[in-house]
Amino acid sequence: MRAHRLAVLFLTLLLAGLSLAQPTIEGPIMNVASYLLPGYPAFGVAQGSMFVVFGRNMGPRGMYQAETWPLPKDLVGTSLQVTVGGVTVDAIMVYTSATQLAAILPSNTPTGDGTISVTYAGQVGLPAPIRVVPAAFGIFTLNSQGNGPAVIQIVRGAARPVNTLLEAAHPMELVSLWGSGLGAVTGNEAAGPLPGDMSTPIEVWVGGQPATVYYRGRSGCCAGVDEIYFYVPLGVTGCYVPVVVRSGQGVSNSTTMSISQSGNFCEDPSGFTADNYKLMSEGGKLTAGWIELNRRGIFTSPTVDPAQTSETVLANFSRFQTDRAIRYNAPARFTGFGSCVVDMLRASAPSLVLYQPDSLEAGEALNVKNPNGITKQVRIVSEGSYFSYVGGETGSVPLPQFLVNGTYRVDNGSGGTGLGAFSLRQDLRSPVVWTNIPSTRLDITRSDGYRVTWTGGDASRDFVTITGTSVDTANDVKAKFFCAERADKGEFTIRPYVLLGLPANNSTTGTYLAVGSQPLPSQSKVTITGLDQAYFYYNNWSSREVNYK
């Protein structure tokens, strides 16, 4: 009897161990380049594209990659089965590990919602959902996170340099954008690359301008990987020029590229100069800082006072390292006039961090004096960062108005461990007036775009900013877009490719459209000893709750 009980106990423990080792998929199945999450219009795995799976116990320890043609359906014991509409196909394995897999979805996979399961070492995991779509292009990025500078090569004869801040493309040059998700192809995808121009209708937008597409199709190097060749539009320059690809009602992840009129180094009016980037490429480190006065009013019409105001002061001081700052979007992004950039992230995430520089402490607090002689202290909230509500709604007790038009002065007392003492001044000017602001909650159909108009602003000093956020709490995603235009233009149309980067919102919290003004970078640049670049500026916003449909 005792031996029998021991045998039963041993068998129970063995089965428990086996169940713990069962392959488990955690999180959504995503495009390997964009990592777009459920809730975004372009979410899904395109027929013939490469996708990524995260989980536990899905493969061996360490990373194993398929290295010879044909690519296998079983890679060191790992395989993936996809079932859609009653049809089951075996994915083509690219690499495997215990926690991450990548594979190619065969082009003959039916479209629609289905399931995917992992088999490893003879054990089949529980199925997880997968969405298969005809096309959903994702752009590879230099940081392999789906954001920041795109993987783009500049076509210069036999040379194909990678586009970076230190190797800028020029207007009308032919470049190659790398990604995955243009759609299905014919042929044996496991046997090798299947290059050839595809009929997939796409739009490539660079700095708010449509680019002429020369080729779109599979690359000649790899299965499941696509290239889009396009010509860089005229009249677009900058270090962080937005690049997106639209296919149908979905757009790719929002990325950037570097463009200059001539020479290898880009220049950006709100960031480092060509000489700065050259110094960093040679091993140097650069420092930057900014101080922002932020006044936001939530309006119901353009003719009455805002129903709610919020006034804040923010500041940050940082040191940027060469090898990382060049690879990521740092220290600042300026979209360029007439263009927009979109940040896509989880709704529960506090912010989008593309690159974390070293912080510089400027003291315990900043002292901000307004035109009426009232001084507020803005305390340090984390190393190198300062924040404080100074007027209006604070989330608790409302404060009297502090940010009024006129001259402001800010100092950091005796300084801190990272920066010495400084004293600055800036003029806060009247904001532009958003003239077609609706009197009721605004409904925007994302596929239609949206036009905003305004009056005011000094074209020699100010530019207009248009920004908005949409939140999908059910899928825990949100996206924020930021557009810039010259103040004297008087209008700006947010194009569909921008708004289709946003999820449809199911929450009124944090969902808005705002139109405002701030000084041109040349007008907000200041001198702080110890910093290579420093800016002191203001934001004046008028905002309205929005349904992004």
C-alpha positions in Angstrom: 0.0 0.0 0.0 2.8 2.4 0.9 4.6 1.7 -2.4 1.4 2.3 -4.3 0.9 5.7 -2.5 4.5 6.7 -3.4 3.9 5.7 -7.0 0.8 7.8 -7.1 2.6 10.8 -5.5 5.5 10.5 -8.0 3.1 10.3 -10.9 1.2 13.4 -9.6 4.4 15.4 -9.2 5.6 14.3 -12.7 2.3 15.4 -14.3 2.4 18.7 -12.4 5.9 19.3 -13.7 4.8 18.5 -17.3 1.9 20.9 -17.0 4.2 23.6 -15.8 6.4 23.0 -18.9 3.4 23.4 -21.3 4.1 26.1 -23.9 2.2 29.2 -23.0 1.5 32.2 -25.3 1.4 35.5 -23.4 0.2 38.7 -25.1 -1.1 39.4 -28.6 0.5 38.0 -31.8 2.1 41.0 -33.5 3.9 42.1 -36.6 7.6 41.5 -36.1 8.5 45.0 -37.2 5.8 47.4 -35.8 4.7 45.6 -32.6 1.3 47.2 -33.1 -1.2 46.2 -30.4 -4.9 45.3 -30.6 -7.0 48.4 -30.8 -5.0 50.1 -33.6 -6.6 50.0 -37.1 -3.5 48.2 -38.6 -3.4 45.5 -35.9 -3.1 42.0 -37.3 -0.7 39.6 -39.1 -0.7 40.0 -42.8 -0.7 37.0 -45.1 2.9 36.1 -46.0 4.4 38.4 -43.3 6.7 37.7 -40.3 5.2 37.8 -36.8 6.4 37.5 -33.3 5.1 35.5 -30.3 6.0 36.0 -26.7 5.4 33.5 -23.9 6.9 30.8 -21.7 8.3 27.3 -22.3 7.9 27.7 -26.1 11.4 26.5 -27.0 14.9 25.7 -25.8 17.0 27.9 -23.6 19.0 30.3 -25.8 18.1 31.5 -29.3 18.1 29.2 -32.3 17.6 30.5 -35.8 16.8 28.8 -39.1 20.0 29.2 -41.1 19.4 27.2 -44.3 16.8 26.9 -47.0 14.2 25.7 -47.0 13.0 27.2 -43.7 11.5 24.5 -41.5 8.1 24.1 -40.0 9.8 22.5 -37.0 12.8 24.2 -35.5 14.6 22.3 -32.7 11.3 20.9 -31.5 9.2 24.1 -31.9 6.3 24.5 -34.3 3.3 26.8 -34.7 -0.1 25.9 -36.0 -2.6 28.6 -37.1 -6.3 27.8 -37.6 -8.7 30.3 -39.3 -12.1 29.4 -40.7 -11.6 25.7 -40.1 -8.3 25.7 -42.1 -5.1 24.8 -40.3 -1.6 25.8 -41.6 1.9 25.3 -40.3 3.8 28.5 -39.8 7.3 28.7 -41.3 9.8 29.0 -38.4 12.4 31.8 -38.3 13.8 31.6 -34.8 12.8 30.1 -31.4 13.6 30.4 -27.8 11.8 29.7 -24.5 10.2 33.1 -24.4 10.1 34.5 -27.9 9.4 33.0 -31.4 9.3 34.4 -34.9 7.7 32.8 -37.9 6.2 33.6 -41.4 2.5 33.2 -41.8 2.0 31.3 -45.1 0.3 33.4 -47.8 -2.5 30.8 -48.2 -3.7 31.3 -44.6 -7.4 32.4 -44.7 -8.1 35.9 -43.4 -10.1 36.5 -40.3 -9.9 35.9 -36.6 -8.5 32.5 -35.6 -6.2 30.7 -33.2 -2.6 29.9 -32.9 -0.9 27.2 -30.8 2.7 26.3 -30.0 4.1 22.8 -29.9 7.4 22.2 -28.2 9.1 18.9 -27.4 5.8 17.1 -28.1 3.7 19.2 -25.9 0.9 21.3 -27.3 0.1 24.6 -25.7 -3.4 26.2 -25.3 -4.5 28.1 -28.4 -4.3 31.9 -28.4 -6.2 34.4 -30.7 -4.6 35.6 -33.9 -6.0 38.1 -36.5 -5.0 37.5 -40.1 -5.4 40.4 -42.5 -4.7 40.8 -46.2 -2.1 43.6 -45.6 -0.7 45.4 -42.6 2.7 46.9 -43.2 5.1 47.3 -40.3 8.3 49.3 -40.5 11.5 47.9 -38.9 13.3 50.5 -36.7 16.9 50.9 -35.6 16.0 50.2 -32.0 14.0 47.1 -32.8 11.1 48.4 -30.8 8.8 49.6 -33.5 9.4 53.3 -32.9 12.1 56.0 -33.6 14.3 56.0 -36.7 13.2 53.6 -39.4 15.5 51.0 -41.1 16.2 52.9 -44.4 19.0 52.5 -46.8 20.0 55.2 -49.2 20.6 54.0 -52.8 23.9 55.6 -54.0 25.1 53.3 -56.7 26.5 50.1 -55.2 26.7 51.7 -51.8 23.6 51.4 -49.5 24.4 53.4 -46.4 21.9 53.1 -43.5 20.0 56.4 -43.0 20.9 57.9 -39.6 21.5 61.3 -38.1 25.1 61.0 -39.3 24.1 59.8 -42.8 21.2 61.9 -44.0 19.3 61.3 -47.2 18.8 64.1 -49.7 15.7 65.3 -51.5 14.8 63.2 -54.6 17.2 60.4 -53.6 16.0 56.9 -53.9 15.8 55.0 -50.6 14.7 51.6 -49.4 12.4 51.2 -46.4 12.4 47.8 -44.7 9.4 46.1 -43.1 7.0 43.3 -43.3 3.3 42.9 -44.1 2.6 44.0 -47.7 0.5 40.9 -48.2 0.4 37.5 -49.9 2.7 36.2 -52.7 2.7 33.1 -54.8 5.4 30.5 -54.6 7.2 28.4 -52.0 7.9 30.9 -49.3 10.0 28.4 -47.3 12.3 27.8 -50.2 13.8 31.3 -50.4 13.1 35.0 -51.1 10.3 35.8 -53.7 11.1 39.3 -54.9 8.9 41.1 -57.3 6.8 44.3 -57.4 3.4 43.8 -55.8 0.1 45.4 -56.6 -0.6 46.3 -53.0 -2.0 49.8 -53.0 0.0 51.9 -50.5 0.8 55.5 -49.7 4.2 56.6 -48.3 4.1 59.9 -46.4 7.4 61.7 -45.5 7.2 64.9 -43.5 3.6 65.4 -44.5 4.3 65.0 -48.2 3.4 62.0 -50.4 6.4 60.1 -51.7 6.7 58.6 -55.2 6.9 54.8 -54.8 9.3 53.0 -57.2 8.9 49.4 -55.8 7.0 47.6 -53.2 7.5 43.9 -52.7 9.5 41.1 -51.0 13.2 41.8 -50.5 15.8 39.8 -52.3 17.5 38.6 -49.1 14.8 37.2 -46.9 11.5 35.4 -46.9 8.6 37.4 -45.2 10.6 40.6 -45.4 9.5 43.5 -47.6 11.1 46.6 -49.1 9.5 49.8 -50.3 11.7 51.9 -52.6 10.6 55.6 -52.7 12.0 59.0 -53.7 12.5 61.5 -50.9 10.1 64.4 -51.5 11.3 67.9 -52.2 11.1 70.6 -49.6 11.4 68.2 -46.6 14.4 68.3 -44.3 15.2 67.6 -40.6 16.6 65.0 -38.3 13.3 63.4 -37.3 11.1 63.6 -40.4 8.0 61.5 -39.9 7.6 58.4 -42.1 4.5 56.2 -42.3 3.0 53.8 -44.8 -0.8 53.6 -45.3 -2.5 50.5 -46.6 -6.3 50.7 -46.7 -7.8 51.8 -43.5 -4.6 51.1 -41.5 -1.3 52.8 -41.2 2.1 51.5 -40.1 3.9 52.3 -36.9 5.1 56.0 -37.0 8.8 56.3 -37.6 11.3 58.9 -38.7 14.2 59.5 -41.1 17.0 62.0 -41.5 17.0 64.3 -44.5 19.3 67.2 -45.3 19.6 69.4 -48.4 23.2 68.4 -48.8 26.0 66.8 -46.8 25.9 63.8 -44.4 24.7 65.4 -41.2 21.2 66.5 -40.7 20.2 69.7 -38.9 17.1 70.2 -36.8 15.9 73.6 -35.6 14.8 72.3 -32.2 17.7 69.9 -31.6 21.4 69.5 -32.0 23.3 70.9 -35.0 25.4 69.1 -37.6 28.5 70.0 -35.7 26.9 68.6 -32.5 26.2 65.2 -34.2 29.7 65.2 -35.7 31.1 65.6 -32.2 29.0 62.8 -30.9 30.0 60.5 -33.8 33.6 61.1 -32.7 32.9 60.0 -29.1 31.8 63.2 -27.5 28.9 63.8 -25.2 26.4 66.7 -25.4 24.0 68.2 -22.9 20.6 69.7 -23.3 17.8 71.2 -21.3 14.4 72.8 -21.6 11.9 74.8 -19.5 8.3 75.0 -20.5 5.4 77.1 -19.3 2.2 75.3 -20.2 -1.3 76.9 -20.2 -4.2 74.7 -21.4 -7.9 75.7 -21.5 -10.7 73.3 -22.2 -13.2 75.3 -24.3 -16.8 74.7 -25.3 -16.8 77.5 -27.9 -14.4 80.2 -29.1 -16.4 83.1 -27.6 -16.5 82.2 -23.9 -13.9 81.6 -21.2 -12.6 78.0 -20.9 -14.7 75.7 -18.6 -11.4 74.5 -17.1 -7.8 75.6 -17.2 -4.6 73.9 -16.2 -1.2 75.7 -15.8 2.0 73.9 -15.3 5.8 74.4 -15.4 8.0 71.6 -16.6 11.8 71.3 -17.0 14.4 68.7 -17.8 18.2 68.7 -18.0 20.1 65.7 -19.6 23.4 64.5 -21.0 23.3 62.5 -24.2 25.6 59.6 -24.9 27.0 59.2 -28.4 26.2 55.6 -29.2 22.6 55.7 -28.0 21.5 59.2 -28.8 22.2 58.8 -32.5 20.3 55.5 -32.6 17.2 56.8 -30.9 15.0 59.8 -31.1 16.9 62.1 -28.9 17.2 64.8 -27.7 14.1 66.3 -29.3 11.8 65.7 -32.2 10.6 68.6 -34.4 8.2 67.3 -37.0 8.7 70.2 -39.4 6.0 72.5 -40.6 3.1 70.8 -42.3 3.8 67.4 -40.9 2.7 65.2 -37.9 4.2 62.5 -35.8 2.3 59.8 -33.8 3.3 58.1 -30.6 1.6 54.7 -30.0 1.8 53.2 -26.6 -0.1 51.4 -23.8 -2.7 53.5 -22.1 -1.4 52.4 -18.7 2.2 53.5 -19.6 3.1 56.9 -18.2 5.0 58.1 -21.3 6.8 56.9 -24.4 10.5 56.5 -23.6 12.6 56.0 -26.8 15.9 56.8 -25.1 16.8 57.6 -21.5 19.8 59.9 -21.2 21.8 60.7 -18.1 20.2 63.3 -15.9 21.7 66.6 -14.7 20.5 68.1 -11.5 20.0 71.9 -11.6 19.2 72.3 -7.9 16.3 71.5 -5.5 13.9 73.9 -7.3 13.4 76.4 -10.0 12.0 79.8 -9.1 9.6 81.2 -11.7 8.4 84.8 -11.4 5.4 86.0 -13.5 4.8 89.5 -14.9 2.8 90.4 -11.7 5.9 89.7 -9.5 4.5 86.5 -8.1 7.1 83.7 -7.7 6.4 79.9 -7.7 8.9 77.2 -6.8 8.9 74.2 -9.2 10.4 71.3 -7.3 12.5 68.5 -8.6 10.4 65.3 -9.0 13.1 63.0 -10.2 16.8 63.5 -11.0 17.0 66.1 -13.7 13.2 66.6 -14.0 11.0 69.3 -12.5 7.2 69.7 -12.5 4.5 71.7 -10.7 1.0 72.9 -11.1 1.1 76.7 -10.8 -2.5 77.7 -11.6 -5.9 76.5 -12.5 -7.1 72.9 -12.0 -4.6 70.8 -10.2 -6.6 67.6 -9.5 -7.3 68.8 -6.0 -7.6 72.5 -4.9 -7.9 75.0 -7.8 -5.2 77.7 -7.8 -5.4 81.3 -9.0 -4.3 82.1 -12.5 -0.5 82.4 -12.7 0.4 82.3 -16.4 -0.6 85.7 -17.8 0.8 87.5 -20.8 4.1 89.2 -20.2 7.7 88.6 -19.3 8.8 85.7 -17.1 12.0 85.1 -15.2 13.3 81.7 -14.0 16.4 80.9 -12.0 17.8 77.9 -10.1 19.2 79.7 -7.1 22.8 78.6 -6.4 22.5 75.7 -8.9 22.9 71.9 -8.4 25.4 69.1 -8.7 24.9 68.9 -12.5 24.5 72.6 -13.4 25.6 75.9 -12.0 23.4 78.9 -11.3 21.4 80.4 -14.2 18.8 83.2 -14.7 16.6 83.4 -17.8 13.7 85.4 -19.2 10.9 84.7 -21.7 7.8 86.5 -23.0 4.5 84.7 -22.9 2.3 86.0 -25.7 -1.4 85.8 -26.5 -2.3 82.4 -27.9 -3.8 81.9 -31.4 -7.6 81.6 -31.4 -9.0 78.3 -32.7 -11.8 79.7 -34.8 -13.7 76.5 -35.9 -13.8 75.0 -32.4 -17.2 73.3 -32.0 -19.7 74.3 -29.3 -20.4 70.6 -28.5 -18.4 67.5 -28.2 -16.5 66.9 -31.4 -16.9 63.8 -33.5 -14.0 63.1 -35.9 -14.2 60.2 -38.5 -10.5 59.2 -38.7 -10.6 58.1 -42.3 -11.9 61.6 -43.4 -9.2 63.7 -41.7 -10.0 67.0 -40.0 -9.4 70.7 -40.8 -8.7 73.3 -38.1 -8.5 77.0 -38.6 -7.2 79.8 -36.4 -6.4 83.5 -36.2 -3.5 85.3 -34.4 0.1 84.4 -33.8 3.2 86.3 -34.9 4.7 84.5 -37.9 8.1 85.9 -37.1 8.0 84.5 -33.5 5.4 81.7 -33.2 4.2 78.6 -34.8 1.0 76.6 -34.3 0.8 73.2 -32.8 -2.1 70.8 -33.3 -2.2 67.7 -31.1 -4.7 65.1 -30.0 -5.0 61.9 -28.0 -7.3 58.9 -28.4 -7.6 56.2 -25.7 -8.9 52.6 -26.0 -9.1 51.4 -22.4 -10.5 48.0 -23.4 -7.3 47.2 -25.2 -5.1 49.3 -23.0 -3.7 51.4 -25.9 -3.6 55.1 -26.7 -1.9 57.3 -29.3 -1.0 60.9 -29.4 -0.3 62.9 -32.5 1.6 66.2 -32.8 1.5 68.5 -35.8 3.2 71.8 -36.5 2.4 74.6 -38.9 3.4 78.2 -39.5 1.3 80.7 -37.7 0.5 82.8 -40.8 -1.0 79.8 -42.6 -4.3 80.1 -40.7 -5.3 76.5 -41.2 -4.1 72.9 -41.2 -5.7 69.6 -42.3 -4.9 66.6 -40.2 -4.7 64.0 -42.9 -6.3 60.5 -42.6 -3.0 58.7 -42.4 -2.3 60.6 -39.2 -5.7 59.9 -37.6 -5.8 56.3 -38.7 -2.8 55.8 -36.5 -5.1 56.4 -33.5 -7.4 53.8 -31.9 -11.1 54.5 -31.9 -11.6 55.9 -28.4 -14.0 54.2 -25.9 -13.2 56.7 -23.1 -13.7 60.4 -22.6 -10.8 60.5 -20.1 -7.7 62.0 -21.8 -9.3 62.1 -25.2 -9.0 65.5 -26.9 -8.0 67.7 -29.8 -6.0 70.9 -29.0 -4.7 73.8 -31.0 -2.1 76.1 -29.6 1.0 78.2 -30.2 4.6 78.3 -29.0 7.7 80.3 -30.0 9.8 79.2 -32.9 12.9 77.3 -31.8 15.1 80.3 -32.7 13.0 82.5 -30.4 13.1 80.1 -27.4 16.8 79.2 -27.5 18.7 80.4 -24.4 22.2 80.1 -22.9 22.9 78.1 -19.8 26.5 77.5 -18.9 27.2 73.8 -19.1 24.5 73.0 -21.7 25.1 72.7 -25.4 21.5 73.3 -26.2 18.9 75.0 -23.9 15.3 76.2 -24.5 12.8 78.3 -22.5 9.4 78.4 -24.1 5.6 78.4 -23.5 2.6 76.4 -24.8 -0.8 78.0 -25.1 -3.5 75.4 -25.8 -7.2 75.4 -26.4 -8.6 71.9 -26.3 -11.9 70.1 -26.8 -13.1 66.6 -26.0 -13.3 64.4 -29.1 -14.8 61.2 -30.3 -12.3 59.6 -32.7 -14.4 57.2 -34.7 
